[in-house]
Amino acid sequence: MKKISLIVLSSGRGSNFQALIDWVKNESPPVEIKALITDNPNAQSIQRAKEADIDAEVVSYKEFEKKEKFHQEIFERIEKYEPDLIILAGYMRILRGEELFKRYQNRILNIHPSLLPQFKGSTNAQKDAFEAGLKVSGLTIHYVTENVDGGKIIYQEKVDISGCKDELEVAETILKREHLAYKGVIGRLAHEILKTK
Ligand code: GRF
């Protein structure tokens, strides 16, 4: 079976990464996860990669005095795998690099826990939603461009958060839907990409 290849970028817990690992393992979509790339040597996602026998590339942000060098290193690690798609899943850095965006136009995806453009650029959109007293928030999957959280929207889903008692519950409620939504979108894109291969 022909497959598309993915690279996942994650900075921490990596539950979205895990959901993708489980999906590939249990549902055999035409998708292969080639590697995890992280900017954080303590990311829980590294362990998840190891357990799934997936390469884990650690590019520690703190070790780079010149930040351009960090971004260049991330690009080079991605290039090693020549992925069809680059999946941002809780990656807490802004992606940079002219070459990267040129080479991977419409092939970098991010998931954001709000209905963009609401809480665009926020690193805690679930807290923002709770504090704003929203009854409905949601998630957005979009292409990544130089404009943070501003690339073309691929998919949005509303999530009822009216019963949530705090921001953590908001985050958990949205997260469960993120796990389902990301594999759905990647699966659809995989079939489209494979038609062109
Ligand atoms: C998710 O809520 C995602 O939308 C946001 O960061 C969180 C990452 O969670 N960008 P995890 O690391 O995948 O568990």
Residues whose N, C-alpha, C, O or C-beta is under 5 A from the ligand:
A	BS01	GRF	G12 R13 G14 S15 N16 F17 A89 G90 I111 H112 P113
